[in-house]
Amino acid sequence: MTPVVRLAVAVAGAAALAVPATATAAQILTVDPAAPAGCAGGTCGSLGDALAAATAGDTVSVRAGTYREGGLAVPDGVLVQATPGTVTVTGGSAPTALSIGANATVDGLDLGVGAGVTAIAVTGTGAVVDRAAVRRQGTTAASVPLVLARPGSGVVLRRLAVLDGETRTGSFAAPTVLGEAGAAVQLTDSRVLGGPNAATAVELRGGASGPVVGGSVIASPTSAGTALALVSAADDAAAKVVTVRSSVLAAGAQGVGLLAASRAATGGPSTAGALAVTLSRVTIPRAGRSIVLDAAANGAVSLLDGLSGGGTGVGDVAVAATGSIVHGPARVTANVGGLGSAPNRAALVVSDSDTDVVAATGSNGRATTRLTGTRFTPDAQLLLPATAPDGLAGGRLRADAPVIDQGPGGAPAAETDVDGDPRTVGPAPDLGADEFRNRPPSARITRTPVSPRQNREVTFDATTSTDPDGPLGDAIVRYRWDFGDGVTQTTTTPTVTHRYTGMQTYASTVTVTDRGGATGTSGPLSTLVRDGVGPKVVITQPTPDRRLVRFATVTRTVRGRARAVRTRALLRFAGTTQDTASGTGPVALSLRLTQRFGSGPRPTKKTCRYLDPARGGIVGRSCKRPVYFDTAVAFGVWSFRTGRRTVLAPGRYVMTVRGTDATGNTTFTSRRFSVR
């Protein structure tokens, strides 16, 4: 039984593609997996039933679900369209899951097939396959293409996601996508990943009008595979003109990004016509060979050296690359004539591009490589690796790539890059498939503390700002701070400090700038600055450097007689405190002995001597932990008086007053005095 492969492809909306002008919409057949077999009243139970009943001009609307059907054929002029949701067709066991006739359109299907099965085969001209996901898995010795355009057919393959997971055990591996001789194929806005051992991801043999590859990523995961092969078939005498634009062609270390060849016939003369290929803004990441031109075309494909063997002459091959990134050596060969073969030419021209292709002449002057206006930048400085986010098989430009805005001339207004974005977003297009769009960074700002105070340091932080192009090598390099008080500052670091002098609410912002000059500004951060100034504290007693006396002589009457008595003096320390903004709070006092007169413990470098009223005298304490004690505060006046049991040792002192307002702001003031 063929395994079911499902790829979730949500079809947003059911806007129908235009039915070809030659057809007239006759009926709409709805396919519902819950309906009974056959068709009744415009509803069919299977996709096969609906296609069997449809004729030119009809629309087959397929409801979401999984359809285990194969061997289906879309008649000429019929539109098959998925409704919103996921429509999965597993392909069954038939050799071809879905054949598409002339002027038929298939839109929004998810095709999952097993090994040895072709998911889509186009048999007529004017066909369109849009918004399709095509996958294959399994192991087989019978190698067939996953998507096939038969000889003489014509198809537009648009917005396809093709993933070939089939493993081949035989010696021959068919291309994942193949346009046979005389088939006119257009591959646009698609992603194709070739099979793990397929020789070629996409091979187009072209018709007279020539295929066009645009806005696509074609990658060969095989180390020696070819991403895109453009071939003039041996029995197709028409001249082919092929355009490849804004696409990524990625191959392995021994593979080939682009093979352009005219093929010889087997056992007879070749009539292969000339092949002319134009590469416009294409990216070929480093491969074994970036481009191989083979006008000798004398046999089978050689992975690095093109085609080899003996045979008759074939058409000329020319490749012209402009505005592109072409990394890896090139090989150009042509027939020189003799032994029954006619001479021809092969010419590679690379202009206005980033490349390490070397100018050369070979095949007796008939194979030439010419460079004009080229430069070279190593991949590591130019392209993101294929494993990077959205790496486009290694074709995504770094944000600091030197090829940005370096492309030749202005791109047509309607031209887009490999992502479908406008081709020119700067003064000139970028080189290669990817037009780097410098998306603006997002700015965010925080502060600490949450409630800052006047004249105190506030830290603003923008480290949570982000640059969406960070994974692409971009980064924020500059921060412009607007503190809202008329002061601005520019830094290269995401943090800054500031002090506000006023008490009010300020609107703070930060504007971040990335390497490419794009900017982003944060929303205003409301910053309410509270009172940050302590009270005004004044010392009135003692006066500066005042000498205080510990003992006083007083006159007392003892038994009717006046006597002079020596008593301990009460020492007074006093002053004022004032705070008009927040109101006053407590006032504390510290008395530190700095020099002792006479005997007794003395201060040292680590131990200071302080008055401790609770202990009634001088105590030792770490100088880092001064002793403060509260004073009495009333009507803006603070005071402290030593008691009869409080002893100040004789010596020199420093008094420190700590005033606190109602919101916790503090002020310190000091004065020296001595005690005798």
Secondary structure, DSSP 8 states (H G I E B T S, - for coil): --------------------TT-----EEEE-TTS-SSEETTEESSHHHHHHH--TT-EEEE-SEEE---SEEE-TT-EEEE-SS-EEE--TTSSEEEEE-TT-EEES-EEEEETT-EEEEE-SSSEEEES-EEEEEEEESS---SEEE-TT-EEEEES-EEEEEEEE-SS----SEEE-TT-EEEEES-EEE--TT-SEEEEE---SS--EEES-EEE--STT-EEEEEEE-TT--S-EEEEEES-EEE--TT-EEEEEEE---SSS------EEEEEES-EE-S-SEEEEEESS--SSEETTTEE-S-------EEEEEES-EE-S-EEEE----BTTB----EEEEEESSEE----EEETTTTEEEEEES-B---HHHHB--TTSTT-GGGT-B-TT-TTTT-SSS---TT-B-TTS-BS-SSSS--SSS--------B---EEESSS-BTTSEEEEE-TT-B-TTGGGT--EEEEEEE-SSS-EEEESSSEEEEE--S-SEEEEEEEEEETTS-EEE---EEEE-B-----EEEEEES-TTEEE-SEEEEEEEETTEEEEEEEE---EEEEEEE-TTT-EEEEEEEEEEEEE-SSS----SSEEEEEETTTTEEEEEETTS---EE-EEETTEEEEE--TT----SEEEEEEEEEEETTS-EEEEEEEEEE-
